Amino acid sequence: MPASATQIVLRYIAAILVVAIFMFPIAWWGLTSIKPISAIFNKDTVVFFDFTPTLDNYRVTLLGKSRAELAIESGSTFGVGGASSYDSRQTILDSTIIAIGSTVLTVGIGLLAAYALSRLTFRGRQTYLAWVLSQRFMPPIAIIVPVVFMLHYVDLRDTHVGLIFVHALVNLPIAVLLMKSFFDDVPQEIDESALIDGATRFQTFRLVVLPMVRGGIASTAVLCFIFSWTEFLLSLFLTTSIRTLPVKITTFVTSTGSEWGFISALGTSAIVPSFIFILLVQKQLVRGLTLGSIKG
C-alpha cells in the first residue's frame, strides 16, 4: 500500500528531527570553537550567536600561538597566561602516523586472514572464528597491564611503532570478520575458474577476488582509522611523550578549570580527517556496508 503525501511529509520531519538531535552537539562544539573566551565563560547568560567570531582558539591549538601573544596583538588581558602549552601540531602528526600505520597494518593482515577463513576449510575453523569474535568483546582495560609490560620489555613503549602494533591488534578481529563477510559474498566458482585457467591461489586472490571487494576494504579501512584516531585508554597508558588527540585534549582540563575554547577547537579539528576520509571513499563505503545484506 503506497504511502500518502502526509505520511511522506511526517517521515521527512521525523528524519530531520533525528538528524538535528544528533548534529546539535557537533554544531555546538564547532560554535564554541569560534567564541572568544568572554563569551564561553559568560556567567550571566548562555551566549548563542551574540558574539564576534574569532579564530584565536585555532591559532593557539593548531598554530602554536600563546595567549600572551594573542593578548599583545588584540590589546586584551582577559584570561592571559604565559607560554602556551596547548600547541597541538605534534599531537596531530603523531595521531596521523599512528592511525594510518595501524590501519594499513590491520587491513593488510586482515585481508589475508579473511580470505583464508572464507575460502579454505580446515579443522577447528568455526572454533577459530568464535575465538576471533570473542577478542573484539574483550575490553582494553583487561589487557592493558600485560601489554604495558610486553612493550616495555621489547623497548617499544612510548613509540609510534608500539602504539601502531597495539591499535592493529585491537582492530584486527573486527577487520577480519568484516572482510570475511565480503569475501563470502563472492561466489567460490570465480576462484575455481581462475584456478582452472592456471592462476595460483595468490594470483586469484590478488587479481580476481580483491578488486571485487574494494568496497568492503574501503569501509573496513575507514572504521579502523576512526577506531585508532579516537582510541584513548591504550594511548594514555602506553605513551608518555607521545600524545594522541584524545589524550592531548584531557590535558586542557587544568586545576583552574577547563579550557573549553581550546578543547572545542582541537576536537572540531579532530573530526576533519575522518570526515575527509569518508568523503573520499563514500561510494565504496556505502557499497561495502551494504554488500553483506544483498543476496543474489
C-alpha positions as protocol buffer text, in pm:
chain_id: "A"
residue {
  index: 1
  type: MET
  ca { x: 0 y: 0 z: 0 }
}
residue {
  index: 2
  type: PRO
  ca { x: 164 y: 328 z: -113 }
}
residue {
  index: 3
  type: ALA
  ca { x: 226 y: 592 z: 150 }
}
residue {
  index: 4
  type: SER
  ca { x: 18 y: 907 z: 140 }
}
residue {
  index: 5
  type: ALA
  ca { x: 163 y: 1255 z: 99 }
}
residue {
  index: 6
  type: THR
  ca { x: 102 y: 1323 z: 469 }
}
residue {
  index: 7
  type: GLN
  ca { x: 292 y: 1010 z: 572 }
}
residue {
  index: 8
  type: ILE
  ca { x: 586 y: 1104 z: 349 }
}
residue {
  index: 9
  type: VAL
  ca { x: 599 y: 1455 z: 498 }
}
residue {
  index: 10
  type: LEU
  ca { x: 585 y: 1315 z: 852 }
}
residue {
  index: 11
  type: ARG
  ca { x: 869 y: 1077 z: 771 }
}
residue {
  index: 12
  type: TYR
  ca { x: 1083 y: 1362 z: 641 }
}
residue {
  index: 13
  type: ILE
  ca { x: 1006 y: 1570 z: 951 }
}
residue {
  index: 14
  type: ALA
  ca { x: 1093 y: 1279 z: 1180 }
}
residue {
  index: 15
  type: ALA
  ca { x: 1418 y: 1217 z: 989 }
}
residue {
  index: 16
  type: ILE
  ca { x: 1514 y: 1585 z: 1011 }
}
residue {
  index: 17
  type: LEU
  ca { x: 1444 y: 1591 z: 1385 }
}
residue {
  index: 18
  type: VAL
  ca { x: 1653 y: 1280 z: 1447 }
}
residue {
  index: 19
  type: VAL
  ca { x: 1944 y: 1421 z: 1245 }
}
residue {
  index: 20
  type: ALA
  ca { x: 1913 y: 1756 z: 1423 }
}
residue {
  index: 21
  type: ILE
  ca { x: 1927 y: 1589 z: 1765 }
}
residue {
  index: 22
  type: PHE
  ca { x: 2245 y: 1403 z: 1673 }
}
residue {
  index: 23
  type: MET
  ca { x: 2405 y: 1700 z: 1497 }
}
residue {
  index: 24
  type: PHE
  ca { x: 2334 y: 1959 z: 1768 }
}
residue {
  index: 25
  type: PRO
  ca { x: 2629 y: 1860 z: 1994 }
}
residue {
  index: 26
  type: ILE
  ca { x: 2867 y: 1875 z: 1697 }
}
residue {
  index: 27
  type: ALA
  ca { x: 2727 y: 2210 z: 1586 }
}
residue {
  index: 28
  type: TRP
  ca { x: 2756 y: 2348 z: 1941 }
}
residue {
  index: 29
  type: TRP
  ca { x: 3112 y: 2214 z: 1957 }
}
residue {
  index: 30
  type: GLY
  ca { x: 3200 y: 2400 z: 1639 }
}
residue {
  index: 31
  type: LEU
  ca { x: 3024 y: 2716 z: 1756 }
}
residue {
  index: 32
  type: THR
  ca { x: 3214 y: 2712 z: 2085 }
}
residue {
  index: 33
  type: SER
  ca { x: 3544 y: 2681 z: 1900 }
}
residue {
  index: 34
  type: ILE
  ca { x: 3500 y: 3026 z: 1741 }
}
residue {
  index: 35
  type: LYS
  ca { x: 3375 y: 3202 z: 2055 }
}
residue {
  index: 36
  type: PRO
  ca { x: 3600 y: 3444 z: 2243 }
}
residue {
  index: 37
  type: ILE
  ca { x: 3679 y: 3345 z: 2599 }
}
residue {
  index: 38
  type: SER
  ca { x: 3444 y: 3615 z: 2734 }
}
residue {
  index: 39
  type: ALA
  ca { x: 3150 y: 3453 z: 2554 }
}
residue {
  index: 40
  type: ILE
  ca { x: 3241 y: 3099 z: 2661 }
}
residue {
  index: 41
  type: PHE
  ca { x: 3267 y: 3190 z: 3031 }
}
residue {
  index: 42
  type: ASN
  ca { x: 2984 y: 3442 z: 3046 }
}
residue {
  index: 43
  type: LYS
  ca { x: 2830 y: 3397 z: 3392 }
}
residue {
  index: 44
  type: ASP
  ca { x: 2511 y: 3589 z: 3320 }
}
residue {
  index: 45
  type: THR
  ca { x: 2373 y: 3407 z: 3016 }
}
residue {
  index: 46
  type: VAL
  ca { x: 2442 y: 3135 z: 2763 }
}
residue {
  index: 47
  type: VAL
  ca { x: 2580 y: 3304 z: 2453 }
}
residue {
  index: 48
  type: PHE
  ca { x: 2442 y: 3156 z: 2132 }
}
residue {
  index: 49
  type: PHE
  ca { x: 2517 y: 3392 z: 1844 }
}
residue {
  index: 50
  type: ASP
  ca { x: 2565 y: 3728 z: 2012 }
}
residue {
  index: 51
  type: PHE
  ca { x: 2944 y: 3737 z: 1985 }
}
residue {
  index: 52
  type: THR
  ca { x: 3220 y: 3833 z: 1745 }
}
residue {
  index: 53
  type: PRO
  ca { x: 3368 y: 3516 z: 1593 }
}
residue {
  index: 54
  type: THR
  ca { x: 3739 y: 3461 z: 1646 }
}
residue {
  index: 55
  type: LEU
  ca { x: 3993 y: 3205 z: 1533 }
}
residue {
  index: 56
  type: ASP
  ca { x: 4214 y: 3254 z: 1839 }
}
residue {
  index: 57
  type: ASN
  ca { x: 4133 y: 2909 z: 1974 }
}
residue {
  index: 58
  type: TYR
  ca { x: 4251 y: 2752 z: 1648 }
}
residue {
  index: 59
  type: ARG
  ca { x: 4558 y: 2975 z: 1637 }
}
residue {
  index: 60
  type: VAL
  ca { x: 4659 y: 2852 z: 1981 }
}
residue {
  index: 61
  type: THR
  ca { x: 4597 y: 2481 z: 1923 }
}
residue {
  index: 62
  type: LEU
  ca { x: 4689 y: 2450 z: 1554 }
}
residue {
  index: 63
  type: LEU
  ca { x: 4947 y: 2726 z: 1504 }
}
residue {
  index: 64
  type: GLY
  ca { x: 5121 y: 2718 z: 1841 }
}
residue {
  index: 65
  type: LYS
  ca { x: 5038 y: 3076 z: 1945 }
}
residue {
  index: 66
  type: SER
  ca { x: 5039 y: 3155 z: 2317 }
}
residue {
  index: 67
  type: ARG
  ca { x: 4759 y: 3351 z: 2478 }
}
residue {
  index: 68
  type: ALA
  ca { x: 5014 y: 3614 z: 2575 }
}
residue {
  index: 69
  type: GLU
  ca { x: 5097 y: 3670 z: 2207 }
}
residue {
  index: 70
  type: LEU
  ca { x: 4730 y: 3695 z: 2119 }
}
residue {
  index: 71
  type: ALA
  ca { x: 4675 y: 3944 z: 2402 }
}
residue {
  index: 72
  type: ILE
  ca { x: 4953 y: 4165 z: 2267 }
}
residue {
  index: 73
  type: GLU
  ca { x: 4803 y: 4154 z: 1920 }
}
residue {
  index: 74
  type: SER
  ca { x: 4449 y: 4229 z: 2038 }
}
residue {
  index: 75
  type: GLY
  ca { x: 4529 y: 4455 z: 2331 }
}
residue {
  index: 76
  type: SER
  ca { x: 4323 y: 4237 z: 2566 }
}
residue {
  index: 77
  type: THR
  ca { x: 4435 y: 4099 z: 2902 }
}
residue {
  index: 78
  type: PHE
  ca { x: 4136 y: 3874 z: 2976 }
}
residue {
  index: 79
  type: GLY
  ca { x: 4247 y: 3522 z: 3070 }
}
residue {
  index: 80
  type: VAL
  ca { x: 4602 y: 3574 z: 2951 }
}
residue {
  index: 81
  type: GLY
  ca { x: 4859 y: 3320 z: 3062 }
}
residue {
  index: 82
  type: GLY
  ca { x: 5224 y: 3266 z: 2989 }
}
residue {
  index: 83
  type: ALA
  ca { x: 5378 y: 3046 z: 2725 }
}
residue {
  index: 84
  type: SER
  ca { x: 5130 y: 2819 z: 2551 }
}
residue {
  index: 85
  type: SER
  ca { x: 5110 y: 2451 z: 2644 }
}
residue {
  index: 86
  type: TYR
  ca { x: 4819 y: 2398 z: 2407 }
}
residue {
  index: 87
  type: ASP
  ca { x: 5019 y: 2370 z: 2083 }
}
residue {
  index: 88
  type: SER
  ca { x: 4881 y: 2051 z: 1925 }
}
residue {
  index: 89
  type: ARG
  ca { x: 5070 y: 2035 z: 1597 }
}
residue {
  index: 90
  type: GLN
  ca { x: 5295 y: 1749 z: 1708 }
}
residue {
  index: 91
  type: THR
  ca { x: 4993 y: 1572 z: 1853 }
}
residue {
  index: 92
  type: ILE
  ca { x: 4810 y: 1585 z: 1520 }
}
residue {
  index: 93
  type: LEU
  ca { x: 5117 y: 1449 z: 1342 }
}
residue {
  index: 94
  type: ASP
  ca { x: 5157 y: 1167 z: 1595 }
}
residue {
  index: 95
  type: SER
  ca { x: 4788 y: 1073 z: 1572 }
}
residue {
  index: 96
  type: THR
  ca { x: 4801 y: 1073 z: 1192 }
}
residue {
  index: 97
  type: ILE
  ca { x: 5108 y: 847 z: 1182 }
}
residue {
  index: 98
  type: ILE
  ca { x: 4960 y: 604 z: 1432 }
}
residue {
  index: 99
  type: ALA
  ca { x: 4611 y: 593 z: 1276 }
}
residue {
  index: 100
  type: ILE
  ca { x: 4736 y: 547 z: 919 }
}
residue {
  index: 101
  type: GLY
  ca { x: 5004 y: 298 z: 1022 }
}
residue {
  index: 102
  type: SER
  ca { x: 4766 y: 83 z: 1224 }
}
residue {
  index: 103
  type: THR
  ca { x: 4503 y: 97 z: 950 }
}
residue {
  index: 104
  type: VAL
  ca { x: 4747 y: -21 z: 683 }
}
residue {
  index: 105
  type: LEU
  ca { x: 4877 y: -299 z: 908 }
}
residue {
  index: 106
  type: THR
  ca { x: 4530 y: -410 z: 1015 }
}
residue {
  index: 107
  type: VAL
  ca { x: 4387 y: -418 z: 663 }
}
residue {
  index: 108
  type: GLY
  ca { x: 4697 y: -590 z: 523 }
}
residue {
  index: 109
  type: ILE
  ca { x: 4689 y: -873 z: 776 }
}
residue {
  index: 110
  type: GLY
  ca { x: 4310 y: -885 z: 787 }
}
residue {
  index: 111
  type: LEU
  ca { x: 4279 y: -932 z: 410 }
}
residue {
  index: 112
  type: LEU
  ca { x: 4493 y: -1246 z: 409 }
}
residue {
  index: 113
  type: ALA
  ca { x: 4327 y: -1389 z: 719 }
}
residue {
  index: 114
  type: ALA
  ca { x: 3973 y: -1312 z: 597 }
}
residue {
  index: 115
  type: TYR
  ca { x: 4035 y: -1467 z: 254 }
}
residue {
  index: 116
  type: ALA
  ca { x: 4178 y: -1782 z: 411 }
}
residue {
  index: 117
  type: LEU
  ca { x: 3884 y: -1813 z: 652 }
}
residue {
  index: 118
  type: SER
  ca { x: 3638 y: -1758 z: 367 }
}
residue {
  index: 119
  type: ARG
  ca { x: 3790 y: -1996 z: 114 }
}
residue {
  index: 120
  type: LEU
  ca { x: 3986 y: -2264 z: 300 }
}
residue {
  index: 121
  type: THR
  ca { x: 3836 y: -2546 z: 503 }
}
residue {
  index: 122
  type: PHE
  ca { x: 4040 y: -2672 z: 796 }
}
residue {
  index: 123
  type: ARG
  ca { x: 3985 y: -2841 z: 1126 }
}
residue {
  index: 124
  type: GLY
  ca { x: 3862 y: -2608 z: 1401 }
}
residue {
  index: 125
  type: ARG
  ca { x: 3763 y: -2331 z: 1160 }
}
residue {
  index: 126
  type: GLN
  ca { x: 3439 y: -2242 z: 1337 }
}
residue {
  index: 127
  type: THR
  ca { x: 3608 y: -2252 z: 1676 }
}
residue {
  index: 128
  type: TYR
  ca { x: 3875 y: -2017 z: 1549 }
}
residue {
  index: 129
  type: LEU
  ca { x: 3611 y: -1777 z: 1413 }
}
residue {
  index: 130
  type: ALA
  ca { x: 3437 y: -1777 z: 1751 }
}
residue {
  index: 131
  type: TRP
  ca { x: 3772 y: -1705 z: 1920 }
}
residue {
  index: 132
  type: VAL
  ca { x: 3838 y: -1412 z: 1683 }
}
residue {
  index: 133
  type: LEU
  ca { x: 3493 y: -1271 z: 1758 }
}
residue {
  index: 134
  type: SER
  ca { x: 3548 y: -1306 z: 2132 }
}
residue {
  index: 135
  type: GLN
  ca { x: 3862 y: -1092 z: 2111 }
}
residue {
  index: 136
  type: ARG
  ca { x: 3654 y: -797 z: 1995 }
}
residue {
  index: 137
  type: PHE
  ca { x: 3439 y: -822 z: 2307 }
}
residue {
  index: 138
  type: MET
  ca { x: 3743 y: -806 z: 2536 }
}
residue {
  index: 139
  type: PRO
  ca { x: 3771 y: -460 z: 2696 }
}
residue {
  index: 140
  type: PRO
  ca { x: 4113 y: -292 z: 2651 }
}
residue {
  index: 141
  type: ILE
  ca { x: 4141 y: -241 z: 3029 }
}
residue {
  index: 142
  type: ALA
  ca { x: 4161 y: -622 z: 3067 }
}
residue {
  index: 143
  type: ILE
  ca { x: 4487 y: -642 z: 2872 }
}
residue {
  index: 144
  type: ILE
  ca { x: 4644 y: -306 z: 2949 }
}
residue {
  index: 145
  type: VAL
  ca { x: 4883 y: -429 z: 3223 }
}
residue {
  index: 146
  type: PRO
  ca { x: 5041 y: -720 z: 3029 }
}
residue {
  index: 147
  type: VAL
  ca { x: 5061 y: -507 z: 2714 }
}
residue {
  index: 148
  type: VAL
  ca { x: 5247 y: -233 z: 2901 }
}
residue {
  index: 149
  type: PHE
  ca { x: 5499 y: -486 z: 3036 }
}
residue {
  index: 150
  type: MET
  ca { x: 5546 y: -655 z: 2698 }
}
residue {
  index: 151
  type: LEU
  ca { x: 5608 y: -328 z: 2515 }
}
residue {
  index: 152
  type: HIS
  ca { x: 5844 y: -214 z: 2788 }
}
residue {
  index: 153
  type: TYR
  ca { x: 6035 y: -544 z: 2762 }
}
residue {
  index: 154
  type: VAL
  ca { x: 6086 y: -509 z: 2385 }
}
residue {
  index: 155
  type: ASP
  ca { x: 6160 y: -137 z: 2421 }
}
residue {
  index: 156
  type: LEU
  ca { x: 5854 y: -27 z: 2221 }
}
residue {
  index: 157
  type: ARG
  ca { x: 5667 y: 158 z: 2494 }
}
residue {
  index: 158
  type: ASP
  ca { x: 5615 y: 527 z: 2418 }
}
residue {
  index: 159
  type: THR
  ca { x: 5694 y: 475 z: 2050 }
}
residue {
  index: 160
  type: HIS
  ca { x: 5489 y: 512 z: 1733 }
}
residue {
  index: 161
  type: VAL
  ca { x: 5565 y: 154 z: 1631 }
}
residue {
  index: 162
  type: GLY
  ca { x: 5446 y: 12 z: 1962 }
}
residue {
  index: 163
  type: LEU
  ca { x: 5117 y: 201 z: 1953 }
}
residue {
  index: 164
  type: ILE
  ca { x: 5062 y: 109 z: 1587 }
}
residue {
  index: 165
  type: PHE
  ca { x: 5101 y: -260 z: 1672 }
}
residue {
  index: 166
  type: VAL
  ca { x: 4865 y: -238 z: 1969 }
}
residue {
  index: 167
  type: HIS
  ca { x: 4597 y: -47 z: 1777 }
}
residue {
  index: 168
  type: ALA
  ca { x: 4625 y: -300 z: 1494 }
}
residue {
  index: 169
  type: LEU
  ca { x: 4591 y: -583 z: 1745 }
}
residue {
  index: 170
  type: VAL
  ca { x: 4271 y: -434 z: 1888 }
}
residue {
  index: 171
  type: ASN
  ca { x: 4116 y: -360 z: 1546 }
}
residue {
  index: 172
  type: LEU
  ca { x: 4218 y: -685 z: 1377 }
}
residue {
  index: 173
  type: PRO
  ca { x: 3923 y: -902 z: 1494 }
}
residue {
  index: 174
  type: ILE
  ca { x: 3657 y: -665 z: 1358 }
}
residue {
  index: 175
  type: ALA
  ca { x: 3856 y: -617 z: 1036 }
}
residue {
  index: 176
  type: VAL
  ca { x: 3884 y: -995 z: 979 }
}
residue {
  index: 177
  type: LEU
  ca { x: 3516 y: -1056 z: 1046 }
}
residue {
  index: 178
  type: LEU
  ca { x: 3403 y: -768 z: 824 }
}
residue {
  index: 179
  type: MET
  ca { x: 3621 y: -860 z: 530 }
}
residue {
  index: 180
  type: LYS
  ca { x: 3537 y: -1229 z: 561 }
}
residue {
  index: 181
  type: SER
  ca { x: 3170 y: -1140 z: 512 }
}
residue {
  index: 182
  type: PHE
  ca { x: 3262 y: -950 z: 196 }
}
residue {
  index: 183
  type: PHE
  ca { x: 3468 y: -1242 z: 62 }
}
residue {
  index: 184
  type: ASP
  ca { x: 3180 y: -1479 z: 142 }
}
residue {
  index: 185
  type: ASP
  ca { x: 2958 y: -1278 z: -94 }
}
residue {
  index: 186
  type: VAL
  ca { x: 3191 y: -1350 z: -386 }
}
residue {
  index: 187
  type: PRO
  ca { x: 3097 y: -1691 z: -535 }
}
residue {
  index: 188
  type: GLN
  ca { x: 3368 y: -1953 z: -497 }
}
residue {
  index: 189
  type: GLU
  ca { x: 3307 y: -2057 z: -857 }
}
residue {
  index: 190
  type: ILE
  ca { x: 3501 y: -1745 z: -959 }
}
residue {
  index: 191
  type: ASP
  ca { x: 3807 y: -1871 z: -769 }
}
residue {
  index: 192
  type: GLU
  ca { x: 3768 y: -2218 z: -919 }
}
residue {
  index: 193
  type: SER
  ca { x: 3750 y: -2077 z: -1272 }
}
residue {
  index: 194
  type: ALA
  ca { x: 4067 y: -1875 z: -1219 }
}
residue {
  index: 195
  type: LEU
  ca { x: 4248 y: -2179 z: -1075 }
}
residue {
  index: 196
  type: ILE
  ca { x: 4139 y: -2394 z: -1370 }
}
residue {
  index: 197
  type: ASP
  ca { x: 4277 y: -2128 z: -1607 }
}
residue {
  index: 198
  type: GLY
  ca { x: 4619 y: -2167 z: -1446 }
}
residue {
  index: 199
  type: ALA
  ca { x: 4624 y: -1892 z: -1186 }
}
residue {
  index: 200
  type: THR
  ca { x: 4781 y: -1961 z: -850 }
}
residue {
  index: 201
  type: ARG
  ca { x: 4582 y: -1915 z: -532 }
}
residue {
  index: 202
  type: PHE
  ca { x: 4761 y: -1587 z: -458 }
}
residue {
  index: 203
  type: GLN
  ca { x: 4704 y: -1460 z: -815 }
}
residue {
  index: 204
  type: THR
  ca { x: 4337 y: -1548 z: -781 }
}
residue {
  index: 205
  type: PHE
  ca { x: 4321 y: -1356 z: -456 }
}
residue {
  index: 206
  type: ARG
  ca { x: 4512 y: -1050 z: -582 }
}
residue {
  index: 207
  type: LEU
  ca { x: 4389 y: -1017 z: -940 }
}
residue {
  index: 208
  type: VAL
  ca { x: 4038 y: -1165 z: -936 }
}
residue {
  index: 209
  type: VAL
  ca { x: 3876 y: -1155 z: -591 }
}
residue {
  index: 210
  type: LEU
  ca { x: 4041 y: -849 z: -438 }
}
residue {
  index: 211
  type: PRO
  ca { x: 3907 y: -598 z: -697 }
}
residue {
  index: 212
  type: MET
  ca { x: 3556 y: -731 z: -632 }
}
residue {
  index: 213
  type: VAL
  ca { x: 3563 y: -643 z: -261 }
}
residue {
  index: 214
  type: ARG
  ca { x: 3711 y: -293 z: -285 }
}
residue {
  index: 215
  type: GLY
  ca { x: 3402 y: -151 z: -119 }
}
residue {
  index: 216
  type: GLY
  ca { x: 3447 y: -381 z: 177 }
}
residue {
  index: 217
  type: ILE
  ca { x: 3815 y: -294 z: 206 }
}
residue {
  index: 218
  type: ALA
  ca { x: 3733 y: 79 z: 198 }
}
residue {
  index: 219
  type: SER
  ca { x: 3466 y: 52 z: 466 }
}
residue {
  index: 220
  type: THR
  ca { x: 3691 y: -160 z: 686 }
}
residue {
  index: 221
  type: ALA
  ca { x: 3980 y: 86 z: 645 }
}
residue {
  index: 222
  type: VAL
  ca { x: 3756 y: 379 z: 739 }
}
residue {
  index: 223
  type: LEU
  ca { x: 3635 y: 205 z: 1054 }
}
residue {
  index: 224
  type: CYS
  ca { x: 3988 y: 101 z: 1156 }
}
residue {
  index: 225
  type: PHE
  ca { x: 4115 y: 455 z: 1100 }
}
residue {
  index: 226
  type: ILE
  ca { x: 3837 y: 607 z: 1312 }
}
residue {
  index: 227
  type: PHE
  ca { x: 3882 y: 350 z: 1590 }
}
residue {
  index: 228
  type: SER
  ca { x: 4255 y: 425 z: 1605 }
}
residue {
  index: 229
  type: TRP
  ca { x: 4209 y: 802 z: 1571 }
}
residue {
  index: 230
  type: THR
  ca { x: 3969 y: 815 z: 1866 }
}
residue {
  index: 231
  type: GLU
  ca { x: 4128 y: 548 z: 2089 }
}
residue {
  index: 232
  type: PHE
  ca { x: 4204 y: 683 z: 2437 }
}
residue {
  index: 233
  type: LEU
  ca { x: 4279 y: 423 z: 2704 }
}
residue {
  index: 234
  type: LEU
  ca { x: 4566 y: 237 z: 2536 }
}
residue {
  index: 235
  type: SER
  ca { x: 4723 y: 559 z: 2416 }
}
residue {
  index: 236
  type: LEU
  ca { x: 4706 y: 702 z: 2767 }
}
residue {
  index: 237
  type: PHE
  ca { x: 4884 y: 408 z: 2931 }
}
residue {
  index: 238
  type: LEU
  ca { x: 5131 y: 320 z: 2657 }
}
residue {
  index: 239
  type: THR
  ca { x: 5271 y: 666 z: 2584 }
}
residue {
  index: 240
  type: THR
  ca { x: 5423 y: 947 z: 2782 }
}
residue {
  index: 241
  type: SER
  ca { x: 5598 y: 1186 z: 2545 }
}
residue {
  index: 242
  type: ILE
  ca { x: 5373 y: 1087 z: 2253 }
}
residue {
  index: 243
  type: ARG
  ca { x: 5019 y: 1215 z: 2295 }
}
residue {
  index: 244
  type: THR
  ca { x: 4737 y: 1129 z: 2061 }
}
residue {
  index: 245
  type: LEU
  ca { x: 4448 y: 1371 z: 2019 }
}
residue {
  index: 246
  type: PRO
  ca { x: 4212 y: 1222 z: 2282 }
}
residue {
  index: 247
  type: VAL
  ca { x: 4495 y: 1219 z: 2538 }
}
residue {
  index: 248
  type: LYS
  ca { x: 4605 y: 1572 z: 2448 }
}
residue {
  index: 249
  type: ILE
  ca { x: 4254 y: 1707 z: 2498 }
}
residue {
  index: 250
  type: THR
  ca { x: 4248 y: 1580 z: 2857 }
}
residue {
  index: 251
  type: THR
  ca { x: 4549 y: 1799 z: 2937 }
}
residue {
  index: 252
  type: PHE
  ca { x: 4335 y: 2106 z: 2863 }
}
residue {
  index: 253
  type: VAL
  ca { x: 4150 y: 2040 z: 3187 }
}
residue {
  index: 254
  type: THR
  ca { x: 4365 y: 2225 z: 3440 }
}
residue {
  index: 255
  type: SER
  ca { x: 4349 y: 2295 z: 3813 }
}
residue {
  index: 256
  type: THR
  ca { x: 4189 y: 2632 z: 3739 }
}
residue {
  index: 257
  type: GLY
  ca { x: 3920 y: 2498 z: 3506 }
}
residue {
  index: 258
  type: SER
  ca { x: 3856 y: 2355 z: 3162 }
}
residue {
  index: 259
  type: GLU
  ca { x: 3980 y: 2541 z: 2855 }
}
residue {
  index: 260
  type: TRP
  ca { x: 3660 y: 2486 z: 2659 }
}
residue {
  index: 261
  type: GLY
  ca { x: 3765 y: 2709 z: 2370 }
}
residue {
  index: 262
  type: PHE
  ca { x: 4083 y: 2512 z: 2306 }
}
residue {
  index: 263
  type: ILE
  ca { x: 3911 y: 2179 z: 2373 }
}
residue {
  index: 264
  type: SER
  ca { x: 3636 y: 2253 z: 2120 }
}
residue {
  index: 265
  type: ALA
  ca { x: 3883 y: 2387 z: 1862 }
}
residue {
  index: 266
  type: LEU
  ca { x: 4103 y: 2077 z: 1879 }
}
residue {
  index: 267
  type: GLY
  ca { x: 3801 y: 1848 z: 1897 }
}
residue {
  index: 268
  type: THR
  ca { x: 3645 y: 2008 z: 1590 }
}
residue {
  index: 269
  type: SER
  ca { x: 3976 y: 1981 z: 1405 }
}
residue {
  index: 270
  type: ALA
  ca { x: 3999 y: 1613 z: 1501 }
}
residue {
  index: 271
  type: ILE
  ca { x: 3674 y: 1543 z: 1317 }
}
residue {
  index: 272
  type: VAL
  ca { x: 3811 y: 1675 z: 986 }
}
residue {
  index: 273
  type: PRO
  ca { x: 4044 y: 1383 z: 888 }
}
residue {
  index: 274
  type: SER
  ca { x: 3772 y: 1124 z: 945 }
}
residue {
  index: 275
  type: PHE
  ca { x: 3524 y: 1337 z: 753 }
}
residue {
  index: 276
  type: ILE
  ca { x: 3764 y: 1377 z: 458 }
}
residue {
  index: 277
  type: PHE
  ca { x: 3846 y: 1005 z: 463 }
}
residue {
  index: 278
  type: ILE
  ca { x: 3476 y: 918 z: 445 }
}
residue {
  index: 279
  type: LEU
  ca { x: 3414 y: 1167 z: 163 }
}
residue {
  index: 280
  type: LEU
  ca { x: 3696 y: 1019 z: -45 }
}
residue {
  index: 281
  type: VAL
  ca { x: 3560 y: 667 z: -23 }
}
residue {
  index: 282
  type: GLN
  ca { x: 3190 y: 735 z: 29 }
}
residue {
  index: 283
  type: LYS
  ca { x: 3075 y: 531 z: -274 }
}
residue {
  index: 284
  type: GLN
  ca { x: 3288 y: 232 z: -178 }
}
residue {
  index: 285
  type: LEU
  ca { x: 3189 y: 275 z: 186 }
}
residue {
  index: 286
  type: VAL
  ca { x: 2815 y: 262 z: 114 }
}
residue {
  index: 287
  type: ARG
  ca { x: 2860 y: -35 z: -117 }
}
residue {
  index: 288
  type: GLY
  ca { x: 3084 y: -210 z: 133 }
}
residue {
  index: 289
  type: LEU
  ca { x: 2849 y: -163 z: 426 }
}
residue {
  index: 290
  type: THR
  ca { x: 2552 y: -293 z: 226 }
}
residue {
  index: 291
  type: LEU
  ca { x: 2733 y: -571 z: 38 }
}
residue {
  index: 292
  type: GLY
  ca { x: 2675 y: -829 z: 308 }
}
residue {
  index: 293
  type: SER
  ca { x: 2300 y: -762 z: 319 }
}
residue {
  index: 294
  type: ILE
  ca { x: 2234 y: -808 z: -53 }
}
residue {
  index: 295
  type: LYS
  ca { x: 2186 y: -1162 z: -172 }
}
residue {
  index: 296
  type: GLY
  ca { x: 2152 y: -1254 z: -532 }
}
